[in-house]
Amino acid sequence: MNVLVGLAVVLLVTSVTVAVMLLVRRRAPAGSYFADGDRASGVFGVLATGYSVLLGFIIFLAFSSYDQSRSGAETEATIVAQQVQTAQFLPGDSREVLTNELTCYARSVAGAEWDAVDKGTLGDRINPWGRELFKMISTVKPRTATEQSAYDRFMDETADRQQARIDRVHGAEGIIPAPLWLVLFVISGVIFTYMLFFADRAEGAVTQGMLMGSVTVVICLLLLLLRFFDHPHGEGVGRLQPTAMERTIGLIATQAQVAGITVSPPCDDRGNPR
């Protein structure tokens, strides 16, 4: 959800709630429906405080998930670049094959896989080039101490890369369960309904509209913020983008040129097999 859509949602919901408040105000008694305004305000304070505490805690957890996905993407990109360097110390033609497959892995993450994450269709699928990398490294037989050290290092980096990928994609399908969303919307409805009992025909329409509109704007913005953190991937301001992996793709090309390796990846620019 981009900024314009979010703004449109806030304006629409606020317009509806303010219109309902003004409609109820026309038949409301002077002084509102409550005989004791102080007691009613105290009850509203309890409702608003409980709601804000619950929503704030959920937003904090959702932001932690957002930050974990961002950190996972950065770490995964860094490890892929490191694996290219490590592969240059492996024996025979494996270094060139692994470099090509790591290039395809990076392209896949920044291309086809990122699109699947944006759409929420990735599921439990593994990266196909991760499988090819494992099959290739399984055939490597190190003979010297340097090759053995590089082999061990490559396997450690593979494990780290897989963990970073899990961190990156774990929030792709949303981390907030449906019952929690239901509770938040029900409480929002309760607060909205409670606000209607503050309708007072003795007060001006602008004052009554501001009373309802301010509460509605705050609740809508917090719910939209929660929705943003719950789905961190996609298009729009602040959404996670494959910037780190795209940077790694360029770095791999530079590393290969320095190492004198011809990079001929068996995939297109989106990481799809040729």
N, C-alpha and C positions, 0 to 999 in steps of 0.2 A: 504494500500500500504506500503510494507516494504522498508527498506533502499536500498536493492539490486535492487528492481524493480524501485525505484525512480532514482537510479544512472544510470540504464540502459536507462530509458526514457531521462534523461539529456544528456547522451552520444549520443544517437540516434538522438535527435533533433539537438544537437549542430553539429554533423557530417553532417547532411543534410544541415543546414544553411551555414556552412563553405564551403561545396562543392558547393552550389549555388553561394556564393560570389566569389569563385575562378573561377567558370565558367563564371560569368558575367564579372569578371576582365579581362579575355582574350580579350574581345572586347571593354572594356571601354576606353575612351580617357585618356590621361595623365592629372592628376590633378583632376580626377573624373568627373562626369556628371554635377556638379555644377560649374558655372562660378565664383560665389562668395562663397568661402568656409566658410567665417566667417558668412555670412547671413544664409547659410544652417545649420551651427552648432547651431546658435541661435534658428532656428525653431526646430531643433532636441531637444534642451534643453527644449523648451516649451512642446513638446510631452512627453519627458521622465519625466519631473517634474510632469505634470498632471497625467501621468500613475502611477508614484510612490506614489503620494499623495493618489490617489483613492485606489490603491492596499494596501497601508499601513493602511488606515482607515478600509478597509474591513477585513484585517488580525487582526486588533485590536478587531473588533467586534466578529470575529470568535473565537479568543482566549478567549474572555469573555464568550462565549457560552461553550467552552471547559472547562474552569475553573468552570463554573456553574454546568456542568455535573459531574465533579470530586468532587466538594463540596457536591452535592446532594447525590452521592454514599456514601461518608463518613458519612454524616448526617443520611441518612436512616439506615445504619448499626448500628450507635450508638443508634438510637431510638429503633430499634428492641431489642437490648440488654437491654435497659432501660425498655421496656415493659415486658420483661421476669421477671425482678425484681418486677415491679408493680403488675404483675399477681399473685404473691405469697401472696398478701394481700387480694385477692378476696375470696368470700365464696365457700365452697363445693368443688366439683370436677372441677370447672371451671378453677382453677389455673393450674391443670395438662393438661387439654384439650387445654387451651390457650398456654401453653408452647410448647406442641406438634405442634400446628398449627403455632406458631411463628417460630419454627424450620423448618417446611416445607416452610414457607414464605421465610426464609433466604436461604434455599437450592434452592428454585425456582428462586430467584433473581440471585444467583451465578451460576445457572445451565441453566434451560430451557429458562428463560426469558432473560438472558444475551446473549444466542445464538440467540434468535429472534432479539434482539437489534443489534447484530453484522451483521445480515443478512438484517436488515431494514424491517423486516416483523412483528414487534410488533404492529404497528398501534395504534388503540385506545383501545386495549384489556386491561382489568384490570388483576391484579394478582389474580388467583383463590383462593389463600389462604387468600388474603385480604378480599375477600367476605366471606369466612368461618369464619374468625376472627370477622367480623361484626355480622354475624348471631349468633355466640356463645356469644359475649358480650351483645347482645340484650336480651338474656335470663337470664342474671345475675340480681339477686335482692339483692342488698346490704341491710344489716340489722343494722350493727353497724356503728359508726362514722368512724372507720378505713376503713371498707369496702367501705363506701360511698366516702371517700377521694380517695381511690385507684381506684374506678370506674371512678370518675371524671378525675383523672390523666391519666388513661388508654385511655379515650376518647380524651383527649387533645393530648396525644402522637400519637394516631391514625391519627388525623388531620395533625400533624407535619410530620408523616411518609409519608402520601399521598403527601404532598407538596414536600418533599425531593425526592420522586419517580418521580414526574413530572419534577423536575430539572434534575434528572439523565437521563431521556429518551427523553427530549424535542429535543435534537439535533440528535437523532438516524437516522432520514431520511434526514439530511442535512438542514442547515438553510439558505444557499445562493440560491436564486431563479435562475432558468435557464436563464432569460434575463440578469442577472448580469454576469453570466459566459460567455454568448454570447458577451457582451460588452467587457469583459476582453480579450477574444480571438481575437476579431476584432481589438482592439487597439494593441495587440501584433503583429498581422499581418501587421498593418500599420507601426509599428516601424521596423519590419523586412524588409518590402518593401523599406522604406525610407533609411535603412542602405545600401541597394544594390546600391543606387545612389552615395554612397561614394566609389564605386569600382574604383580603380586607377591602371592601368597597370604599372605606373611608380614606384609604391611601390612594395616591396617584397611580395611574397605569404604568408610568415609567418606573416608579419605585417597585411595584409588584413584578414588573417584567425583569428588572435587575435582580430582584430576590431569587427568582427561579432561574434566570439565565446564567447567573454566575455559578450556581451550584451545578447546573447541567454542563457548562463548559469545562469545569474542573473534572467532573466525573468522566466525561467523554475523552478528554485529553489523557487522563491516566489509563483508561481502558485501551486507547489507541497505542499508547506507549508500551503497554503490556503486550499488545498484539504484535508490535514491532519487534520486541525482544524475543517473543515466542517463535518468530519466523525470521531469523537474521539474514537469510540469503534472498537474493532477488534484485530487482531494479529499484532504484529510488535512493534518496539521500540517506546516508548512514548504513545502507545495506552492505553486507560483506561481498567483496568482489575478489576474483582470483589474481589480484595484483601481484602478490608475492610469487606465485607459481609462474606467472608470465615473465616476471623478472628473472626467475631461475632458468626459464627456457633460453633467454638471451645469454645468460651466464654459461649455460652448457655449451652453446655454440662457440663462445669465446674460449672456454677451457679446452674444447676439442681442437680448436685452431692452434692453441699454444702447444698442445700435446702432439700435434701432427696427425690427428685422427680424422678421417673423412666420415662425417656424420651423414648416414643415409637411412633415416628412420623408416621402418616399414609401416608408416601410418600417414594420414593426412594431417592438416593443421589442427583439426579438432580431436586428434587422437584415435580416430577410427581406423581399424586395420585396412590396408590397401587390398 
